Amino acid sequence: MLEIGSLLEGRYRILREVGHGGMSTVYLAVVENANRHWAVKEIRRDGGQNSDVKRQNLIAEKQILVNLEHKYLPGIAEVIEKEDNFYLVMDYIQGVTLEKKMEEQLERSSDSKDDRNSALPQKDVIKWAIQLCEVLMYLHSRPKPIIYRDMKPSNIMLKPDGDISLIDFGAAREYKNKEGVESKDTISIGTIGYAAPEQYGDSKRQTDARTDIYNLGATLYHLVTGIFPLNAPGNTLAIREVNPLLSHGLEKVILKCTNKSPEDRYQSAAELLYDLEYGVAEEDEHLHRKQVRKIGAFVASSALTILFAGTALWGYLSAEGKRNENYDYILTNADSVEAYYDAILTDPTRTEAYLGSTDSEGLVQYLISDGVLTSEESTRLLKLKAGLDKTNARGYTNSVMVLDSLLSSNPKGFADVCNEIGEAYLFYYDIGVEKDKYNAASSWFQYAREEYPVAGMYCDISDCLQNISKYAKSEQYAKLSEEYENLWQQVTSLKEKVEEYDDDLKLRVWNEIVNMIQNNAGEFCEVTSPDEIIEMLDQISDDSSLVKNTFLQNSIQDLQNNVAVTRTKIESAR
């Protein structure tokens, strides 16, 4: 074992132990001259063939992680091989594992003997599940898809900012797609209780994306019930058998994830993500619809019920009119984020509280009214995805999935809202890193791309920027050049499409294009002619439709100044 205070490879100062398992220990280390903290995972040799297997697994883990870059994954620095041990040096992730979080929850409980008291709040679990789906989508969409295979609470870190990080890729593998061949994994990998049926047993077959979906479903069951999956009542992962207050919708999601047959599970993480974001219905809404159906059947059975139905209809219309009146009043007088939330909760299916109307501004306009979308304001928008809290007359609070309601009743309005929020991130987000801004914007644009083709272009640009960052980090220069060429093509297509925009929006997109050229001037000059870039800049600067707009002269002048600076940068990069 490493000694506290010792120096590994002459640069990693070992500060303290932060975790350990059967054959490994994880330490916190620092590179003192750079003041950079790292996690050092020590894997002990035990001699013989087992050490060779460990060495190969460690090298495989490094090869998988070194080419990955995602906000919910750790980065890796190097693998160090010594006579007695192997060492994996990776990003140090602050926080606690979800397993530890459950243990802390149980310790705080008045009855620490009941495992159910270790359950974590459903709202938080759904948020983490969405983030884990985003990670799986990223892993499964790599040129060589990566199957993680060991999702469980102890492999998920909860960071101080409330987000998660997926750690320990020792069991991950690249998917081998052998057309026409029934390929099998050579060894059983995974953790009993969370592992899918295909991960163990003599008849096991090759693990794929659906294996990770099973692992995630079993993990979600454990998190929201506190019950280890193997101890589930009746051997079924039905969460409401443990806690009837949990959501019907989430129960259906988990049961579909953990179906024994891969063909009957979600077939992709994207499909699962959609249900987690918009398909987990609230229990009271489910029961309400069920009750309405019962009333409808009863109405059809007697004339007396028809009379009652008429009275109920009158009451419904009166209530609906009152709701619309309350909605309009709240929106007209809204002067805070909470007021816009109240309007949205009054009727999530209307878009005015999100986008504004001729008589009042909406939540998005309110947040960017000062010309900046801050990180705190971004959190306010993200609450729309996580759900808004609503307190009923009895004082009970539940989370209302407002975007789910909007999507189901008004798909076009849903796309409008997602597109405008995406534009708020793209044009106003106060963040210094270009790829992070586009990544945040594309998380909304992806739901609007069918209605708004330009939203799809922004998503494609975001993908290019993420790949550029990844290839630059891994020094894959050939792929890096290809990605810059792809990015330039995307920028060219965007310019052509934006020609039909109104002046105000066109001006913002022109600035965005000029900024991207300025930030990537040297690289663009490598993949296309500098004359072609300058021609585009001149076309933007001389846009006749903008020059004639007397109301935007100051902004137009700023754009032209930005073009001049960028033009000079291109000239110097020739």
C-alpha positions in Angstrom: 0.0 0.0 0.0 1.1 3.6 -0.6 2.3 5.5 2.4 0.6 8.8 3.2 2.9 11.6 2.3 4.9 9.5 -0.2 5.6 10.6 -3.8 4.4 8.4 -6.7 6.5 8.6 -9.9 8.2 11.7 -8.4 5.1 13.9 -8.9 1.9 12.6 -7.2 2.0 13.4 -3.5 -0.3 10.9 -1.6 -2.5 12.9 0.8 -5.0 10.3 2.2 -7.0 7.2 1.5 -10.5 7.9 0.2 -11.8 4.4 -0.5 -11.0 0.8 -0.8 -12.3 -2.5 -2.1 -11.2 -6.2 -2.1 -8.1 -5.8 -4.2 -7.8 -2.0 -4.7 -7.4 1.2 -2.7 -8.1 4.8 -3.9 -6.0 7.7 -2.6 -6.3 11.5 -3.0 -3.0 12.9 -4.4 -1.8 16.3 -5.5 0.7 17.5 -8.1 2.2 20.2 -5.9 3.8 22.4 -8.5 0.4 22.6 -10.4 -1.8 22.5 -7.4 -3.9 19.8 -9.2 -5.7 17.0 -7.3 -5.9 13.5 -8.6 -7.4 10.2 -7.5 -4.9 7.3 -7.6 -6.4 3.8 -7.8 -4.0 1.2 -6.5 -4.6 -2.4 -7.7 -2.5 -5.0 -6.0 -0.9 -7.8 -7.8 -1.5 -11.3 -6.4 0.9 -13.2 -8.7 0.1 -15.7 -11.4 -2.4 -15.4 -14.3 -4.8 -13.3 -12.2 -2.3 -10.4 -12.2 -2.1 -10.6 -16.0 -5.9 -10.4 -16.2 -5.9 -7.4 -13.9 -3.2 -5.7 -15.9 -5.2 -6.2 -19.1 -8.4 -4.9 -17.4 -6.6 -1.8 -16.1 -5.1 -1.1 -19.6 -8.6 -1.6 -21.1 -10.1 0.8 -18.5 -7.4 3.4 -19.4 -8.0 2.9 -23.2 -11.7 3.4 -22.8 -11.5 6.5 -20.5 -8.7 8.3 -22.2 -10.8 9.0 -25.3 -13.9 10.0 -23.4 -15.0 13.5 -22.4 -18.3 14.1 -20.7 -19.4 16.2 -17.8 -20.6 13.2 -15.8 -17.4 11.1 -16.3 -13.9 11.4 -14.8 -10.9 12.0 -17.0 -7.8 9.8 -16.9 -4.2 10.8 -16.8 -2.1 7.6 -17.0 -1.5 4.0 -15.9 1.6 3.3 -13.8 2.9 -0.2 -13.5 5.2 -1.2 -10.6 6.6 -4.6 -9.6 4.0 -5.0 -6.8 1.0 -3.0 -8.0 -0.7 -1.1 -10.8 -1.9 2.5 -10.4 -4.6 4.3 -12.4 -4.4 8.1 -12.1 -7.7 9.9 -12.8 -9.7 13.1 -12.0 -10.5 13.4 -8.3 -14.3 13.6 -8.0 -15.4 15.3 -4.7 -18.5 14.0 -3.0 -20.0 10.7 -1.8 -21.3 7.6 -3.5 -25.0 7.1 -3.6 -24.4 3.9 -1.6 -22.9 6.1 1.2 -25.7 8.6 0.8 -28.2 5.8 1.5 -26.2 4.7 4.5 -26.3 8.3 5.9 -30.0 8.4 5.3 -30.5 5.2 7.2 -28.4 6.5 10.1 -30.6 9.6 10.4 -33.7 7.5 10.5 -35.4 6.8 13.8 -35.7 3.1 12.8 -32.2 2.2 11.5 -33.2 -1.5 11.3 -35.6 -0.9 8.4 -33.7 -0.7 5.1 -36.6 1.1 3.5 -35.6 4.2 5.5 -32.4 4.4 3.4 -34.5 5.3 0.4 -33.7 8.6 -1.3 -36.2 11.1 -2.6 -37.9 10.1 -5.8 -37.5 13.6 -7.3 -33.7 13.4 -6.8 -33.4 9.9 -8.1 -35.2 10.8 -11.3 -32.8 13.7 -11.8 -29.8 11.5 -11.3 -31.4 8.8 -13.6 -31.7 11.4 -16.4 -28.0 12.3 -16.0 -27.0 8.7 -16.0 -29.1 8.2 -19.2 -27.2 11.1 -20.8 -23.9 9.3 -19.9 -25.1 6.0 -21.3 -26.3 7.7 -24.5 -22.8 9.2 -24.9 -21.1 5.8 -24.2 -23.4 3.8 -26.5 -23.0 6.3 -29.3 -19.2 6.2 -29.5 -17.8 4.9 -32.9 -17.1 1.8 -30.9 -20.0 1.6 -28.4 -18.9 1.2 -24.8 -21.0 -1.0 -22.5 -20.5 0.0 -18.8 -22.0 -3.3 -17.3 -21.6 -2.4 -13.6 -24.1 0.3 -12.7 -24.8 0.4 -9.0 -25.0 3.0 -6.2 -21.4 2.5 -5.1 -20.2 3.4 -8.6 -22.2 6.7 -8.8 -20.6 9.7 -7.1 -22.9 12.6 -5.9 -21.0 15.8 -6.2 -21.4 18.9 -4.0 -23.3 20.7 -6.8 -26.0 17.9 -6.8 -24.9 16.3 -10.0 -23.5 12.8 -10.4 -20.4 11.3 -11.9 -20.1 7.7 -13.1 -16.9 6.1 -11.8 -15.0 2.8 -12.0 -14.8 1.5 -15.6 -13.1 -1.7 -14.7 -16.0 -3.8 -16.1 -16.7 -1.7 -19.2 -16.0 -3.1 -22.6 -16.3 -2.1 -26.3 -19.3 -3.7 -28.0 -18.2 -6.3 -30.6 -20.8 -6.2 -33.4 -20.3 -9.4 -35.4 -23.0 -9.6 -38.0 -24.6 -13.0 -38.3 -22.7 -14.4 -35.3 -24.1 -15.0 -31.9 -21.2 -13.5 -29.9 -20.8 -14.1 -26.2 -18.8 -12.4 -23.5 -16.0 -14.6 -22.2 -16.4 -14.0 -18.5 -19.3 -13.0 -16.2 -18.9 -9.3 -15.3 -21.3 -7.3 -13.1 -22.6 -7.2 -9.5 -25.2 -9.7 -8.3 -28.5 -8.0 -7.8 -27.9 -5.3 -10.4 -26.5 -7.5 -13.2 -28.8 -8.5 -16.1 -29.6 -12.2 -16.7 -27.3 -12.2 -19.8 -24.3 -11.3 -17.6 -24.2 -14.6 -15.8 -25.0 -18.3 -16.2 -23.9 -20.8 -18.8 -26.2 -19.5 -21.4 -25.1 -15.9 -21.2 -24.7 -14.0 -24.4 -23.0 -10.8 -25.4 -23.9 -7.8 -23.3 -25.1 -4.7 -25.1 -26.8 -1.3 -24.4 -29.9 -3.1 -23.0 -27.6 -4.6 -20.3 -26.8 -1.2 -19.0 -30.5 -0.3 -19.1 -31.2 -3.3 -16.8 -28.4 -2.3 -14.5 -29.8 1.3 -14.3 -33.3 0.0 -13.6 -32.1 -2.2 -10.7 -30.1 0.7 -9.3 -33.2 3.0 -9.4 -35.2 0.4 -7.6 -32.6 0.2 -4.8 -32.4 4.0 -4.6 -36.1 4.8 -4.3 -37.1 1.8 -2.1 -33.9 1.2 0.0 -34.4 -2.5 -0.7 -31.5 -4.4 -2.3 -32.9 -5.8 -5.6 -32.4 -9.5 -4.7 -34.6 -8.9 -1.6 -37.5 -7.4 -3.5 -40.9 -8.6 -2.3 -42.2 -11.4 -4.5 -38.9 -11.2 -6.6 -40.4 -8.4 -8.7 -39.0 -4.9 -8.9 -42.3 -3.1 -8.4 -41.5 -0.1 -6.3 -45.1 0.5 -5.1 -45.1 -2.9 -3.4 -42.6 -1.3 -1.0 -43.9 2.2 -0.9 -47.4 2.9 -2.4 -46.7 6.6 -2.4 -44.1 6.2 -5.2 -45.1 7.1 -8.8 -47.0 4.6 -11.0 -45.1 6.0 -14.0 -41.6 5.4 -12.4 -42.7 1.9 -11.4 -43.6 1.1 -15.1 -40.2 2.6 -16.2 -38.2 0.4 -13.7 -40.2 -2.8 -14.6 -39.6 -2.2 -18.3 -35.9 -1.6 -17.6 -35.5 -4.8 -15.7 -37.5 -7.2 -17.9 -35.6 -10.5 -18.1 -35.8 -10.4 -21.9 -33.6 -7.7 -23.5 -36.1 -7.5 -26.4 -38.8 -6.3 -23.9 -36.7 -3.6 -22.3 -36.0 -0.1 -23.5 -33.9 -0.6 -26.6 -31.8 2.5 -26.1 -30.9 5.0 -23.4 -32.5 7.8 -25.5 -35.9 5.9 -25.3 -35.5 5.6 -21.5 -34.4 9.2 -21.1 -37.6 10.3 -22.9 -39.8 8.4 -20.5 -37.9 9.7 -17.5 -38.2 13.3 -18.6 -41.8 13.3 -19.9 -43.4 9.9 -19.3 -43.3 9.5 -15.5 -46.9 10.5 -14.7 -47.8 11.8 -11.2 -49.8 9.3 -9.1 -52.7 11.7 -8.4 -52.9 12.5 -12.2 -53.1 8.8 -12.9 -55.8 8.2 -10.4 -57.7 11.3 -11.6 -57.8 9.9 -15.1 -58.9 6.5 -13.8 -61.7 8.1 -11.8 -62.9 10.1 -14.8 -63.2 6.9 -16.8 -65.3 5.3 -14.0 -67.5 8.4 -13.9 -67.9 8.2 -17.7 -69.1 4.6 -17.5 -71.5 5.4 -14.7 -72.9 8.4 -16.7 -73.7 6.1 -19.6 -75.7 3.8 -17.3 -78.6 6.0 -16.2 -80.5 9.2 -17.0 -80.0 10.4 -13.4 -76.3 10.3 -13.9 -76.7 12.3 -17.1 -78.2 15.0 -14.9 -75.3 14.8 -12.6 -72.9 14.9 -15.5 -74.6 18.1 -16.7 -74.1 19.6 -13.3 -70.5 18.3 -13.3 -69.9 19.8 -16.7 -71.2 23.2 -15.7 -68.9 23.0 -12.6 -66.0 21.9 -14.8 -66.5 24.8 -17.2 -66.9 27.2 -14.4 -63.7 25.9 -12.8 -61.9 26.0 -16.2 -63.0 29.6 -16.7 -61.8 30.5 -13.2 -58.4 28.8 -13.9 -58.0 30.8 -17.1 -58.9 34.0 -15.2 -56.3 33.2 -12.5 -53.7 32.3 -15.1 -54.1 35.6 -16.9 -54.1 37.6 -13.7 -51.0 35.9 -12.4 -49.2 36.4 -15.7 -50.2 40.0 -16.1 -48.9 40.9 -12.6 -45.8 38.6 -12.6 -42.7 40.3 -11.3 -40.6 37.3 -10.1 -39.6 33.8 -11.2 -41.9 32.3 -8.6 -44.8 34.2 -10.1 -44.1 32.7 -13.5 -43.9 29.3 -11.9 -47.3 29.9 -10.3 -48.8 30.7 -13.7 -47.2 27.6 -15.3 -48.6 25.4 -12.5 -52.0 27.0 -12.9 -52.1 25.7 -16.5 -48.9 23.9 -17.8 -50.5 23.4 -21.2 -50.4 27.1 -22.2 -47.2 28.6 -23.5 -47.7 32.3 -22.5 -46.1 31.9 -19.1 -43.0 30.4 -20.7 -42.8 32.6 -23.8 -44.9 35.7 -23.2 -47.7 37.2 -25.3 -48.6 40.6 -26.7 -49.7 41.7 -23.3 -47.0 40.4 -21.0 -43.5 38.8 -21.1 -42.9 35.2 -20.1 -40.4 33.4 -17.9 -37.7 33.2 -20.6 -37.9 36.8 -21.5 -37.9 37.8 -17.8 -34.7 35.9 -17.2 -32.8 37.4 -20.1 -34.2 40.9 -19.8 -30.8 42.2 -18.7 -29.0 40.6 -21.7 -27.4 37.8 -19.7 -28.5 34.3 -18.6 -26.6 33.5 -15.4 -25.8 30.1 -13.9 -28.5 30.8 -11.2 -31.0 31.7 -13.8 -30.1 28.6 -15.8 -31.0 26.6 -12.7 -34.4 28.2 -12.7 -35.0 27.0 -16.3 -33.7 23.5 -15.5 -36.4 23.3 -12.8 -38.9 23.1 -15.7 -37.3 19.7 -16.6 -37.0 18.5 -13.0 -40.6 19.5 -12.1 -42.2 22.4 -10.2 -43.3 22.0 -6.6 -47.0 22.4 -6.0 -48.6 22.4 -2.5 -52.2 21.3 -2.2 -54.9 22.4 0.2 -53.7 19.8 2.8 -50.2 21.2 2.8 -48.7 18.3 0.9 -46.1 19.1 -1.8 -45.6 17.1 -4.9 -43.5 17.7 -8.1 -45.5 18.5 -11.2 -43.8 17.6 -14.5 -45.1 20.7 -16.4 -43.2 20.0 -19.6 -44.7 16.5 -19.7 -48.2 18.1 -19.6 -47.3 20.6 -22.3 -45.9 17.9 -24.6 -48.9 15.6 -24.3 -51.5 18.4 -24.9 -49.6 20.8 -27.1 -46.6 19.3 -29.0 -46.1 22.4 -31.1 -46.1 24.6 -28.0 -43.6 22.2 -26.4 -41.2 22.6 -29.4 -41.7 26.4 -29.3 -40.7 26.5 -25.6 -37.7 24.2 -26.0 -36.5 26.2 -29.0 -36.7 29.6 -27.2 -35.0 28.3 -24.1 -32.3 26.8 -26.4 -31.8 30.3 -28.0 -31.6 31.9 -24.5 -28.7 29.6 -23.7 -27.0 30.1 -27.1 -27.2 33.9 -27.2 -27.2 34.9 -23.5 -25.6 32.2 -21.3 -22.9 33.7 -19.2 -20.3 30.9 -19.6 -16.8 31.2 -21.0 -16.4 27.9 -22.7 -18.0 27.7 -26.2 -18.6 24.0 -26.2 -20.3 24.1 -22.8 -22.7 26.8 -24.0 -23.6 24.8 -27.1 -24.0 21.7 -25.0 -26.4 23.4 -22.6 -28.4 24.9 -25.6 -28.5 21.6 -27.5 -30.1 19.8 -24.5 -33.2 21.9 -25.3 -32.8 22.2 -29.1 -32.9 18.4 -29.4 -36.6 18.5 -28.6 -37.3 21.2 -31.2 -35.4 20.0 -34.2 -38.4 18.6 -36.0 -40.3 21.9 -35.9 -37.1 24.1 -36.2 -34.5 22.8 -38.6 -32.0 25.4 -37.3 -32.3 23.8 -33.8 -30.9 20.6 -35.4 -28.0 22.6 -36.9 -27.1 23.9 -33.4 -27.2 20.3 -32.1 -24.8 19.2 -34.8 -22.5 22.1 -34.1 -22.5 21.1 -30.4 -21.6 17.6 -31.4 -18.7 18.9 -33.4 -17.4 21.0 -30.5 -17.6 18.1 -28.1 -15.7 15.9 -30.5 -13.0 18.5 -31.2 -12.4 18.8 -27.4 -12.2 15.0 -27.1 -9.8 14.6 -30.1 -7.6 17.5 -29.0 -7.3 15.9 -25.6 -6.4 12.5 -26.9 -4.1 14.0 -29.6 -6.0 12.3 -32.5 -5.0 15.0 -35.0 -6.4 13.3 -38.1 -9.9 13.1 -36.6 -9.5 16.6 -35.2 -8.9 18.0 -38.7 -11.9 16.1 -40.0 -14.1 17.5 -37.2 -13.0 21.1 -37.9 -13.9 20.6 -41.5 -17.3 19.3 -40.4 -17.7 22.3 -38.1 -17.0 24.7 -41.0 -19.6 23.0 -43.1 -22.1 23.3 -40.3 -21.3 27.0 -39.9 -21.7 27.5 -43.7 -25.1 25.7 -43.7 -26.2 27.8 -40.7 -25.4 31.1 -42.5 -27.4 30.1 -45.5 -30.4 29.0 -43.4 -30.4 32.2 -41.3 -30.8 34.4 -44.4 -34.6 34.1 -43.9 -34.6 35.2 -40.2 -36.0 38.5 -39.0 -33.3 41.2 -38.4 -33.1 41.0 -34.7 -32.5 37.3 -34.5 -30.4 37.3 -37.7 -28.1 39.8 -36.0 -27.6 37.6 -33.0 -26.8 34.6 -35.2 -24.4 36.6 -37.3 -22.5 37.5 -34.2 -22.5 33.9 -33.1 -21.0 32.8 -36.5 -18.4 35.6 -36.4 -17.4 34.6 -32.8 -17.0 31.0 -33.8 -14.8 32.0 -36.8 -12.7 34.2 -34.5 -12.3 31.4 -31.8 -11.3 28.9 -34.4 -9.6 31.1 -37.0 -6.3 29.1 -37.4 -8.1 25.7 -37.5 -10.6 26.9 -40.1 -7.8 28.3 -42.3 -6.4 24.7 -42.3 -9.6 23.1 -43.6 -10.8 25.8 -46.0 -9.5 28.7 -48.0 -9.0 31.9 -46.0 -10.5 33.8 -48.9 -13.7 31.8 -48.5 -13.8 32.7 -44.8 -13.2 36.4 -45.5 -15.9 36.3 -48.2 -18.4 35.0 -45.6 -17.4 37.7 -43.2 -17.8 40.4 -45.8 -21.3 39.1 -46.7 -22.3 39.3 -43.1 -20.9 42.8 -42.6 -22.5 44.1 -45.8 -25.9 42.5 -45.2 -28.2 45.0 -47.0 -31.3 44.1 -45.0 -29.5 44.9 -41.7 -27.9 48.1 -43.0 -31.3 49.6 -43.8 -32.6 48.9 -40.3 -32.3 52.2 -38.4 -33.4 50.8 -35.1 -30.4 48.4 -34.8 -27.6 50.7 -35.9 -25.6 50.4 -32.7 -25.8 46.6 -32.7 -25.0 46.5 -36.4 -21.9 48.7 -35.8 -20.8 46.3 -33.0 -21.2 43.4 -35.5 -19.2 45.2 -38.1 -16.4 45.9 -35.6 -16.4 42.2 -34.6 -16.2 41.3 -38.3 -13.2 43.6 -38.7 -11.3 42.1 -35.8 -12.0 38.6 -37.0 -11.0 39.5 -40.6 -7.7 40.7 -39.3 -7.2 37.4 -37.4 -7.9 35.4 -40.5 -5.5 37.5 -42.5 -2.7 36.8 -39.9 -3.5 33.1 -39.9 -3.0 32.7 -43.7 
